Amino acid sequence: MLRIGLTGGIGAGKSALSATFSQRGGIIVDGDVIAREVVEPGTEGLASLVDAFGEDILRPDGALDRPALAAKAFRDDEARAKLNGIVHPLVGKRRAEIIAAVSQDAVVVEDIPLLVESGMAPLFPLVVIVHADVELRVKRLVEQRGMSEEDARARIAAQATDDQRRAVADIWMDNSGSPESLADRARDVWDNRILPFAHNLSARQYARAPVRLVPAHPTWADQARRIVNRLKTACGHRAVRIDHIGSTAVPDFDAKDVIDIQITVESLDVADELVEPLLAAGYPRLEHIMQDAAQVDLRSTTTHYDHSVNTSLWDKRLHASADPGRPTNVHIRALGRPNQQFALLFVDWLKANPEARANYAQVKRAAADGADGDIVRYVTAKEPWFTEAYRRAWEWADATGWTP
């Protein structure tokens, strides 16, 4: 099952996006619908709201008077927190019940209005944000929902900012144009990213990335932070630390468009406990990688070593992203092992040494040019450089007092 978190500011167009995803076969779990369901007359939720905000939030027929509740709940942060503290747990419980009844090969789209505000984004392998400018959203809320402009602006101001949403967005869907434009973009995303992602997860296979260098992308660090937060949520206390490693962790450094992440654990026995949690997060484990030459790049990325070292100390577990839109390698290594330390050292050494950085860039370009898309040839061409780099990096570490 692939779970997608969908959100956006009020009036941005979540419902329109959900409708298209539903037409493509997605199972929509609508947070707004559930939020209404859990406060219907006779429910625990409605009783709790009355206790917190008073009898005057009820209509004469005993149902919730939503404008009356909004007038009280959105007047300040304390009142809004009280509302969320009542409704969110009930919505979460009901959402879990719905998802438990869905088939395991489904794509579940969870439409959650306050996904960012509630800190839920890292729970999802993919987060989709639908966006529209504030003035357009105000116009929609006034014209389509009958809100006053003051109320519309208050609702928008009470929600996350665009920057906060961008920080968690794997896919940013602009809805400033026509409904047809949004629907076209949604169908493209569904067919070319979401469905392949779901298929890869079901098959427990990763999304392959082209073997070519690209100019350094300014969002690599932000993308890595998003992945790290997702992995921290999946691993919990079993991860000692999680770091962005590899070439994309070095600023302004051309690289293959693949994010490398290292999860440090106490032992590889702990790593073996993470197979299912990481799969649910979108990162299947790559089995039998030592026998599969096609995996050599994933296996050897930042794991080159001095051949005098006991190679058993370089063992690791490897996962990779099933998302074709964000190729990612997740290396799980044991705390204190040479490979765990060198993965961290290598990034800091390159950052601190322009000469080494330039030299490695030349090696990578030559390897990529000569590989003709073959990952084995690419990595094999780089291998001799790493043997010397290992020695030089540790000499630098000793001279500077670097520690992991």
C-alpha positions in Angstrom: 0.0 0.0 0.0 1.2 3.5 -0.9 0.0 6.2 1.4 0.0 9.8 0.1 -0.4 12.8 2.3 -2.3 15.6 0.5 -2.8 19.0 1.9 -2.8 22.7 1.1 -4.2 25.9 2.5 -7.9 26.5 2.7 -9.2 27.5 -0.7 -6.2 26.1 -2.5 -8.1 23.3 -4.2 -7.5 20.0 -2.3 -11.0 18.8 -3.2 -10.4 19.3 -6.9 -7.1 17.4 -6.8 -8.6 14.6 -4.7 -11.4 14.2 -7.3 -8.9 13.7 -10.1 -6.9 11.2 -8.0 -10.1 9.4 -7.2 -10.9 9.1 -10.9 -7.5 7.6 -11.5 -8.2 4.9 -8.9 -7.0 6.4 -5.6 -8.8 5.6 -2.4 -9.5 9.1 -0.9 -9.6 9.4 2.9 -10.9 13.0 3.4 -9.9 14.6 6.7 -12.7 17.2 6.3 -15.3 14.5 5.8 -14.1 12.5 8.8 -13.8 15.7 10.9 -17.5 16.3 10.3 -18.4 12.7 11.0 -16.7 12.6 14.4 -18.7 15.6 15.7 -22.2 14.5 14.5 -25.0 14.6 17.1 -24.6 11.9 19.7 -20.9 11.5 19.2 -18.1 11.8 21.8 -16.5 14.5 19.7 -19.5 16.9 19.8 -20.0 16.4 23.5 -16.3 17.3 24.1 -16.7 20.4 22.0 -19.7 21.6 23.9 -17.9 21.1 27.2 -14.9 23.1 25.9 -16.7 25.9 24.0 -20.3 26.1 25.4 -23.8 25.2 24.5 -24.1 28.1 22.1 -22.0 26.3 19.4 -25.1 24.1 18.8 -28.0 24.7 16.5 -31.6 24.4 17.7 -31.7 20.8 16.3 -28.6 19.8 18.3 -26.2 19.7 15.4 -22.9 21.6 15.5 -23.2 25.3 14.4 -19.8 25.5 12.5 -19.7 29.3 12.1 -20.4 29.7 15.8 -17.6 27.2 16.7 -15.2 28.9 14.2 -15.9 32.3 15.8 -14.6 31.0 19.1 -12.0 28.4 18.0 -10.1 30.7 15.6 -9.9 33.8 17.9 -6.5 32.9 19.3 -3.9 30.2 19.4 -5.1 28.7 22.7 -8.6 28.3 21.5 -7.4 26.7 18.3 -5.2 24.3 20.1 -8.1 23.3 22.3 -10.2 22.5 19.2 -7.4 20.6 17.6 -6.8 18.6 20.8 -10.3 17.4 20.7 -10.8 16.7 17.0 -7.4 15.5 15.8 -7.3 12.3 17.9 -10.8 11.3 16.9 -10.1 11.9 13.2 -6.8 9.9 13.5 -8.6 7.0 15.0 -11.3 7.0 12.4 -8.8 7.4 9.6 -6.9 4.3 10.9 -10.0 2.3 10.9 -10.8 3.2 7.2 -7.2 2.4 6.0 -7.2 -0.9 7.8 -10.1 -2.0 5.7 -8.4 -1.1 2.4 -6.6 -3.7 0.2 -2.8 -3.8 0.5 -2.2 -3.0 -3.2 -4.2 0.3 -3.0 -3.0 3.8 -3.3 -4.5 5.7 -0.4 -4.7 9.5 -0.6 -5.2 11.0 2.8 -6.6 14.5 2.4 -5.5 16.2 5.7 -6.1 20.0 5.9 -3.6 20.5 8.8 -1.1 17.9 7.8 1.8 20.4 8.1 0.5 22.0 11.3 0.1 18.7 13.0 3.6 17.5 12.1 2.2 14.5 10.3 4.1 14.9 7.0 7.0 12.5 7.8 4.4 9.7 8.3 3.9 9.6 4.5 6.2 8.2 1.7 4.9 11.0 -0.5 3.5 14.4 0.4 1.5 16.4 -2.2 0.9 20.1 -1.6 -1.7 22.0 -3.7 -1.0 25.7 -3.7 -2.7 29.0 -4.8 -1.8 32.6 -3.9 -3.5 34.1 -0.8 -5.6 36.6 -2.8 -7.0 34.0 -5.1 -7.8 31.8 -2.1 -9.6 34.7 -0.4 -11.6 35.3 -3.6 -12.6 31.6 -3.8 -13.6 31.4 -0.1 -15.8 34.6 -0.4 -17.4 33.7 -3.8 -17.7 29.9 -3.5 -18.2 29.3 0.2 -19.9 32.5 1.2 -17.3 33.5 3.9 -16.7 37.1 4.8 -13.3 38.4 3.7 -12.3 38.9 7.3 -13.2 35.3 8.2 -11.4 34.0 5.1 -8.2 35.9 5.9 -8.3 34.8 9.5 -8.6 31.1 8.5 -5.7 31.5 6.1 -3.5 33.3 8.7 -4.2 30.5 11.2 -2.7 27.8 8.9 0.9 27.0 7.8 2.8 29.4 5.7 3.9 28.6 2.1 7.5 28.2 3.3 6.4 25.6 5.9 4.5 23.7 3.3 7.3 23.8 0.8 9.6 22.3 3.4 7.5 19.0 3.5 6.4 19.0 -0.2 7.6 16.1 -2.4 5.2 17.4 -5.1 4.1 21.0 -5.4 0.9 21.4 -7.4 0.1 25.0 -8.4 -3.7 25.7 -8.7 -3.6 29.3 -9.8 -4.9 28.5 -13.3 -7.9 26.7 -14.7 -9.5 23.5 -13.2 -8.5 21.8 -16.5 -4.9 22.7 -16.0 -4.8 21.3 -12.5 -6.6 18.1 -13.6 -4.0 17.6 -16.5 -1.1 18.0 -14.1 -2.7 15.7 -11.6 -3.2 12.9 -14.2 0.4 13.3 -15.2 1.7 13.0 -11.6 -0.6 10.0 -11.0 0.4 8.1 -14.1 4.1 8.9 -14.2 5.1 9.1 -10.5 2.5 7.7 -8.1 1.5 4.5 -10.0 5.2 3.6 -10.7 6.0 4.3 -7.0 3.1 2.0 -5.9 4.2 -0.7 -8.3 7.8 -0.6 -7.1 6.7 -0.8 -3.5 4.5 -3.8 -4.2 7.4 -5.5 -6.0 9.9 -4.4 -3.3 12.1 -2.8 -5.9 13.8 0.5 -6.1 13.6 3.2 -8.7 16.7 3.3 -10.9 18.4 6.6 -11.7 20.4 7.5 -14.9 24.1 7.2 -14.6 25.0 10.8 -15.5 26.3 13.9 -13.7 24.0 16.9 -13.4 24.8 20.4 -12.1 24.4 20.8 -8.3 20.8 21.5 -7.4 20.1 24.1 -4.7 17.3 22.0 -3.3 19.3 18.8 -2.7 19.9 19.8 1.0 16.2 20.5 1.5 15.2 17.3 -0.1 17.6 15.4 2.1 16.2 17.0 5.2 12.7 15.9 4.2 14.0 12.3 3.7 15.9 12.4 7.0 12.7 13.4 8.8 10.8 10.6 7.1 13.4 8.1 8.1 13.6 9.3 11.7 9.9 8.7 12.0 10.2 5.3 10.4 13.2 4.2 12.5 12.3 5.8 15.9 14.7 5.0 18.7 16.5 2.3 16.6 18.5 5.0 14.7 21.5 6.4 16.6 21.7 9.2 13.9 20.7 9.8 10.4 22.9 11.9 8.0 22.9 13.2 4.5 26.1 11.8 2.9 27.6 11.4 -0.6 28.2 14.0 -3.3 24.8 15.7 -3.0 25.7 16.6 0.6 28.6 18.7 -0.7 27.4 22.2 -1.6 27.8 23.4 -5.3 29.1 20.0 -6.3 28.0 18.3 -9.5 26.7 14.7 -8.9 24.3 12.1 -10.0 20.8 13.1 -9.0 20.6 10.6 -6.2 20.4 11.5 -2.5 22.5 9.3 -0.2 21.4 8.9 3.4 23.2 7.0 6.2 21.3 5.5 9.1 23.6 4.7 12.0 22.5 1.8 14.2 24.0 0.0 17.2 24.4 -3.2 15.2 23.3 -4.7 11.9 20.9 -6.9 13.9 19.0 -3.7 14.5 19.2 -2.9 10.8 17.4 -6.1 10.1 14.5 -5.0 12.3 14.0 -2.0 10.0 13.0 -3.9 6.9 9.3 -3.5 7.2 9.2 0.0 8.7 11.5 1.3 5.9 9.4 -0.5 3.2 6.3 1.3 4.6 8.2 4.6 4.3 8.9 3.9 0.7 12.4 2.3 0.9 12.5 -1.4 0.1 15.6 -3.4 1.1 17.9 -4.5 -1.7 18.5 -8.2 -1.2 21.5 -10.2 -2.4 23.4 -7.0 -3.4 26.8 -8.7 -3.0 25.9 -11.1 -5.7 24.3 -8.6 -8.1 26.8 -6.6 -10.1 24.1 -4.3 -11.3 23.9 -3.0 -7.7 27.6 -2.2 -7.5 27.1 1.6 -7.4 24.6 1.4 -4.6 26.8 -1.0 -2.7 30.0 1.0 -3.0 28.8 4.6 -2.7 30.9 6.1 0.1 32.1 2.6 1.2 35.5 2.4 -0.6 38.1 1.3 1.9 41.8 0.7 2.6 42.3 -3.0 1.6 44.3 -3.7 4.7 41.1 -3.3 6.7 39.1 -6.4 7.6 36.4 -6.2 4.9 33.8 -7.7 7.3 33.9 -4.4 9.2 32.5 -2.8 6.0 29.2 -4.8 6.0 26.0 -2.8 5.8 22.4 -3.1 4.8 21.0 -1.2 1.8 17.6 0.2 1.0 16.6 2.5 -1.8 13.6 4.6 -2.7 10.8 3.1 -4.8 9.8 6.7 -5.8 10.9 7.4 -9.4 10.7 11.1 -8.7 13.4 11.1 -6.0 16.1 8.4 -6.3 17.6 7.8 -2.9 20.0 5.3 -1.4 19.7 4.5 2.3 22.8 2.9 3.8 22.5 1.3 7.2 25.8 0.9 9.0 26.8 0.0 12.5 28.1 2.7 14.9 31.9 3.0 14.9 32.6 0.8 11.9 35.1 2.1 9.4 32.4 2.5 6.7 30.1 4.4 9.0 32.8 6.8 10.0 34.2 7.3 6.5 30.8 8.1 5.1 30.7 11.1 7.4 34.4 12.0 7.1 34.3 12.0 3.3 31.7 14.7 3.1 33.5 17.0 5.6 36.9 16.4 3.9 35.5 17.4 0.5 33.8 20.5 1.9 37.1 21.6 3.6 39.4 20.7 0.6 38.8 22.5 -2.7 41.7 20.6 -4.4 40.3 17.2 -3.4 36.8 18.3 -4.4 38.0 19.5 -7.9 40.0 16.3 -8.4 37.1 14.1 -7.5 34.8 16.1 -9.8 37.3 15.4 -12.7 37.3 11.7 -11.8 33.5 11.5 -11.8 33.2 13.3 -15.1 35.7 11.0 -16.8 34.0 7.9 -15.3 30.6 9.1 -16.4 31.8 9.9 -19.9 33.4 6.5 -20.3 30.6 4.5 -18.7 28.0 5.1 -21.4 25.3 4.7 -18.8 26.7 1.5 -17.3 26.7 1.8 -13.5 29.4 -1.0 -13.1 31.8 0.7 -15.4 31.2 4.1 -13.8 32.0 2.8 -10.3 34.9 0.7 -11.4 36.5 3.7 -13.0 36.3 5.7 -9.8 37.6 2.9 -7.5 41.4 3.5 -7.8 40.9 7.2 -6.7 39.1 6.1 -3.6 41.9 4.0 -2.3 44.1 7.0 -2.1 41.3 9.3 -1.0 40.7 7.1 2.0 44.2 7.6 3.2 44.3 11.3 2.5 40.9 11.9 4.3 42.0 10.2 7.4 45.3 12.1 7.4 43.3 15.3 7.3 41.0 14.0 10.1 44.0 13.3 12.3 45.6 16.7 11.6 42.4 18.7 12.3 41.1 16.6 15.2 37.9 15.7 13.2 35.6 13.2 14.9 32.4 11.7 13.6 
